Amino acid sequence: MASSYSTDLKLELMVTGENAGTWGDKTNTNLNLVQQAIAGYEAVALSDGGTVALVMSNAALSNARNMILKFTGTLTTASTVTIPDGIEKFYIIDLSAVTGVTNLTIKTASGTGFTAGEAAIVAAYSDGTNLNEIALNTLGGTIGSAQIATDAITSDKILQSNVTTAKLAASAVTGNNIAQSTITQSKLATGSVGSAQLISTNVSPGSYTTADITVDADGRITAASSGSGGAQPLKMNFVGVGPSSSSTTTSPASSTVLAYIGGGGGGAGARSHDSNNGGKGGDGGYGYFSSAVAGGTTLNFNIGAAGNTGNTVDVGNPGNAGGSTTLTNVGTANGGNGGNGGSPGGPGSAGNTGTAPGANANLIAGFLIATNTAIQGGQNTDSNGKPGFLAVYDS
């Protein structure tokens, strides 16, 4: 009677009285096959997008008989490894060298199996029909804390009801984890909201005169401006002497600008070489001005300089004219002319006084502060004129 072969490991099952003279060799072959099934290791290259069929040959070393199989290769699409149908066997499968391991399915030729989840070492057994992965969630026993990786448990694995206050670290919950709707007044500590947490209302910080204020239903000031409350006292905006050039802004609630404007005085003429005196410089024009100007208007001004005394050559040169003083949209006071220089024929004549067109001679100006009631050129033969001046008020 001829030998037969075992179902699972394909060992040669010899009949008594058969294989005379070769029985020992066949037994050694069987022992090698048993050794391969218990301790055998083999690396198997995978086929990307194809199927690698492991075999179990009768009475011969075969890759499907190994206890440990290490698969290698890079997979970009669905790929398969099969073991023969009808065998019952335990496997240790090393997937650590497989790139794209989730594309790999390991199964029996005609039955089912499993798709690899990660590039790790897994265990599986064939029950003769299907190949079954031995997963951690199918094993009995318990797992201690030391066996759990630091990042092994994710939020998807935690029941919401298990997260209690006692399990939260003091700094575990940040602003990004708090729903806006859960922040209510009862949850705020006294003094917990400061100025940095308040929503801006775009009201300009500052001091307001006779303030006009708007308050919303939440008690916030949403608008503020300086108001008017009947007759207002005069407000000084600017007082200065020349030469100077700048601007001044009227008060927000004002409607009228009052100004006391003076031009620069002319310089005296120079005396001649034979000592005939030059004429004195002309006074700068000056006067009181009033103009309707809206509150918060910026007014440019230029304050005139004094005229300088002329130089003596053979005859005395005339003095320089004083500069005009101008307040935009309100008024101008022109400077006085320089005095004429002395000559061998006699002393020089005085320069003409400047004009202040549009000045109101009847305007009550007792409220004005001014050190000069008139701007005059030099009184002496070698004197410079006095500079212009400007005093601005609004009401």
C-alpha positions in Angstrom: 0.0 0.0 0.0 1.4 3.5 -0.9 2.1 6.2 1.7 -0.5 9.0 2.3 0.0 12.6 3.5 -1.3 14.4 6.5 -3.9 17.0 6.0 -2.3 20.0 7.8 1.4 19.7 7.4 1.6 17.3 4.4 3.8 14.8 6.3 4.3 11.4 4.6 2.3 8.8 6.5 4.1 5.5 5.7 2.4 2.1 5.7 3.9 -0.7 7.7 6.3 -2.7 5.5 6.6 0.0 2.9 9.7 2.0 2.0 12.2 -0.6 2.9 15.7 0.9 3.0 14.3 4.5 2.7 12.2 4.6 5.8 14.8 6.5 7.8 15.3 9.2 5.1 11.6 9.8 4.8 11.3 10.0 8.6 14.1 12.6 8.6 12.2 14.5 5.9 9.1 14.4 8.1 11.0 15.7 11.1 12.3 18.7 9.0 8.8 19.4 7.9 7.7 19.4 11.5 10.6 21.7 12.4 9.6 24.1 9.7 6.0 24.2 11.0 7.1 24.8 14.6 10.1 27.1 14.1 10.4 28.0 10.4 10.9 31.5 9.2 10.8 32.9 5.7 10.6 36.3 4.1 8.1 36.6 1.2 8.1 39.5 -1.3 4.7 40.9 -2.1 3.2 41.8 -5.5 1.7 45.3 -5.7 -1.8 44.9 -7.0 -1.4 41.1 -7.4 -1.7 37.9 -5.4 1.0 35.8 -3.8 -0.2 32.2 -3.3 1.7 30.4 -0.6 2.0 26.6 -1.1 2.1 23.5 1.1 3.7 20.7 -0.9 3.6 17.0 0.1 6.7 15.9 1.9 8.7 19.0 0.8 9.7 22.2 2.5 7.1 24.9 1.5 6.6 28.6 2.4 3.1 28.1 3.7 4.4 25.6 6.3 6.6 28.2 8.1 5.6 29.3 11.6 6.8 32.8 10.9 6.2 34.7 7.7 7.7 38.2 7.1 6.2 40.1 4.2 8.1 42.8 2.4 7.4 45.3 -0.3 5.5 48.6 -1.1 1.8 48.4 -1.9 -0.1 51.2 -3.6 -3.3 49.3 -4.4 -5.3 46.2 -3.2 -3.0 43.2 -3.0 -3.5 39.6 -1.6 -1.6 36.8 0.0 -3.3 33.4 0.2 -2.6 30.1 2.1 -3.9 26.8 0.8 -7.4 25.6 1.6 -8.0 22.8 4.0 -5.0 23.2 6.4 -5.3 24.0 10.1 -2.3 26.0 11.3 -1.1 28.8 13.5 1.0 31.7 12.0 3.0 34.6 13.3 3.0 37.3 10.5 5.5 40.2 10.5 4.2 43.2 8.5 6.7 45.7 9.8 8.5 45.9 6.4 5.4 46.6 4.3 4.7 50.1 3.1 1.0 50.8 2.4 0.1 47.8 4.5 -3.6 48.7 4.7 -3.8 47.6 1.0 -3.0 44.0 2.0 -5.5 41.2 2.6 -4.3 37.8 3.9 -6.8 34.9 3.5 -7.2 31.3 2.4 -7.4 30.6 -1.3 -11.2 30.1 -1.3 -12.2 31.4 2.1 -11.9 34.7 4.0 -9.2 36.4 6.0 -8.4 39.9 7.2 -7.0 43.2 6.0 -3.9 44.4 7.7 -4.4 47.4 10.0 -0.9 48.6 10.7 2.7 47.7 9.9 3.2 45.4 13.0 3.5 41.8 14.0 0.2 39.9 14.1 -1.0 36.4 14.8 -3.5 34.3 12.9 -4.8 30.8 12.5 -6.4 28.8 9.8 -9.4 26.6 10.7 -9.2 24.8 7.5 -11.7 27.1 5.8 -10.8 30.7 6.7 -7.8 32.6 8.1 -8.6 34.3 11.4 -6.6 37.2 12.9 -5.9 37.0 16.6 -6.6 40.6 17.7 -6.2 42.1 21.2 -9.9 42.6 21.6 -10.5 38.8 21.1 -8.1 37.7 23.8 -9.0 37.0 27.4 -7.2 38.5 30.5 -6.5 42.1 31.4 -4.0 44.7 30.3 -2.2 46.8 32.9 -1.3 50.5 32.6 2.3 49.6 31.8 1.3 47.8 28.7 -0.7 50.8 27.3 1.2 53.3 25.1 1.0 56.9 26.1 -0.9 57.8 22.9 -2.9 54.6 22.7 -6.2 55.9 24.0 -7.8 58.7 21.9 -10.9 60.8 22.6 -13.0 58.4 20.4 -12.4 55.6 22.9 -13.6 57.6 25.9 -17.2 57.7 26.9 -18.4 61.2 27.6 -20.0 60.1 30.9 -16.6 59.0 32.2 -15.1 62.5 32.0 -15.8 64.0 35.4 -14.4 67.1 37.1 -12.2 65.0 39.4 -10.4 63.5 36.3 -9.5 66.9 34.8 -6.2 68.5 35.5 -6.3 72.2 36.6 -5.0 73.4 33.3 -6.7 70.8 31.1 -9.5 73.0 29.8 -8.5 76.0 27.7 -10.6 78.7 26.0 -10.7 76.8 22.8 -12.5 73.9 24.5 -15.3 76.0 26.0 -18.5 76.6 24.1 -19.5 80.3 24.0 -23.1 79.5 25.0 -21.9 78.0 28.3 -20.3 81.2 29.6 -23.1 82.8 31.7 -23.0 85.6 34.3 -23.3 83.2 37.2 -20.1 81.5 36.1 -18.0 84.7 36.2 -16.1 85.5 39.3 -16.3 89.1 40.7 -13.6 91.2 39.1 -12.9 88.6 36.4 -13.7 91.0 33.5 -11.3 93.9 33.0 -11.0 96.7 30.5 -9.2 94.5 28.1 -12.2 92.2 27.8 -14.7 94.9 27.0 -15.9 95.4 23.4 -14.7 98.8 22.0 -17.6 101.2 21.3 -15.2 103.5 19.2 -15.8 106.4 21.6 -12.6 108.5 21.6 -11.1 108.8 25.1 -10.7 112.4 26.3 -12.3 115.2 28.3 -15.6 116.6 26.9 -16.9 120.1 27.5 -20.7 120.2 28.4 -20.7 116.6 27.2 -23.4 115.2 24.9 -23.4 111.4 25.8 -25.4 108.4 24.4 -25.8 105.3 26.6 -27.2 102.0 25.3 -29.4 99.5 27.1 -26.3 97.7 28.5 -25.1 100.8 30.2 -22.2 101.4 27.7 -21.3 104.9 26.4 -21.7 104.5 22.6 -21.2 108.2 21.6 -19.7 111.3 23.2 -19.1 114.8 22.1 -18.7 118.3 23.5 -22.1 119.9 23.6 -23.4 123.4 24.0 -25.3 124.8 27.0 -26.4 128.4 26.2 -24.0 131.2 26.3 -20.4 130.0 26.5 -17.4 131.8 28.0 -14.7 132.9 25.6 -12.0 130.2 25.1 -8.5 131.2 24.3 -7.0 129.1 21.5 -3.7 130.8 20.7 -1.6 133.9 21.7 1.8 134.5 20.2 4.2 136.9 18.5 6.2 136.5 15.3 7.8 135.3 13.3 5.7 132.1 13.5 3.6 129.9 11.3 1.3 127.1 12.4 -2.4 126.4 13.0 -5.0 126.4 15.7 -8.4 124.5 16.0 -11.6 126.0 17.3 -13.5 124.4 20.1 -16.1 121.7 19.0 -19.1 123.7 20.2 -17.9 127.2 19.1 -19.5 129.1 16.3 -17.5 132.4 16.2 -13.8 133.3 16.1 -12.5 136.6 17.6 -9.0 137.7 16.8 -6.7 140.6 17.7 -4.2 140.7 14.7 -1.1 142.9 14.3 1.4 143.1 11.5 5.1 143.6 12.0 6.6 147.1 12.3 9.0 148.4 9.6 12.6 149.0 10.4 14.1 152.5 10.7 16.1 153.9 7.8 19.8 154.2 8.3 21.5 157.5 8.9 23.7 158.9 6.2 27.5 159.1 6.5 27.2 162.8 7.4 24.9 161.8 10.3 21.5 162.8 9.0 19.1 160.4 10.7 16.9 158.0 8.8 13.2 158.0 9.2 11.5 155.7 11.7 9.7 152.6 10.5 6.0 152.6 10.0 3.7 151.0 12.6 2.3 147.6 11.7 -1.4 147.6 11.0 -3.6 146.1 13.7 -7.2 145.6 14.5 -10.0 143.4 16.0 -11.7 140.8 13.8 -14.7 138.6 14.2 -15.9 135.8 11.9 -18.4 132.9 11.9 -16.4 129.7 11.9 -17.8 126.2 12.6 -16.6 124.3 15.7 -13.6 122.0 15.2 -12.3 124.0 12.3 -8.5 124.1 11.8 -7.2 127.7 11.0 -3.8 128.3 9.6 -1.9 131.4 10.6 1.3 133.3 9.8 2.6 135.9 12.2 4.8 138.6 10.6 8.4 139.3 11.5 9.8 142.7 12.4 11.5 144.8 9.7 15.3 145.4 10.2 17.1 148.7 10.2 18.7 149.7 6.9 22.5 149.8 6.4 24.6 153.0 6.1 26.6 153.4 2.9 27.1 156.9 1.4 23.5 157.5 2.1 21.3 155.6 4.6 19.4 152.7 3.1 15.7 152.4 3.9 14.6 149.9 6.6 12.9 146.7 5.7 9.1 146.4 5.9 7.5 144.4 8.6 5.8 141.1 7.8 2.0 140.7 7.5 0.0 138.6 10.0 -2.8 136.5 8.6 -5.4 134.2 10.2 -7.0 132.1 7.5 -10.7 133.0 6.8 -10.6 135.6 9.6 -8.4 138.6 8.8 -5.0 140.1 7.9 -2.9 143.0 9.3 -0.2 144.2 7.0 3.2 145.2 8.2 4.5 148.8 8.3 6.9 150.1 5.7 10.5 150.7 6.5 11.7 154.3 7.2 13.7 156.1 4.5 17.4 156.5 5.0 19.1 159.8 5.8 21.0 161.7 3.0 23.4 164.6 2.7 20.3 166.7 2.0 18.6 165.9 5.3 17.0 163.2 7.5 14.9 160.4 6.0 11.1 160.4 6.2 9.1 157.8 8.2 7.7 154.7 6.7 4.0 154.3 6.1 1.8 152.6 8.7 0.4 149.1 7.7 -3.3 148.6 7.1 -5.7 146.1 8.6 -8.5 145.7 6.0 -11.8 144.6 7.5 -10.9 145.3 11.1 -13.7 146.4 13.4 -12.7 149.5 15.3 -15.8 149.3 17.5 -15.3 145.7 18.6 -15.1 145.5 22.3 -11.7 144.0 23.0 -11.3 144.3 26.7 -11.2 140.5 27.0 -8.1 140.3 24.9 -4.6 139.9 26.4 -2.1 141.9 24.5 1.1 143.7 25.5 1.0 145.9 22.5 -1.8 148.2 21.6 0.1 149.3 18.5 3.0 147.8 16.6 5.5 150.6 15.9 8.7 150.8 14.0 11.9 151.9 15.6 11.8 155.4 17.3 15.5 155.9 16.9 17.7 156.1 13.8 19.2 152.6 14.3 16.1 150.7 15.7 14.5 147.5 14.3 10.7 147.3 14.2 8.6 145.2 16.6 7.3 141.8 15.4 3.6 141.1 14.6 1.3 139.4 17.1 -1.9 137.2 17.1 -4.5 136.4 19.8 -7.3 133.9 18.9 -10.5 133.2 20.9 -13.8 131.5 20.1 -17.3 131.5 21.6 
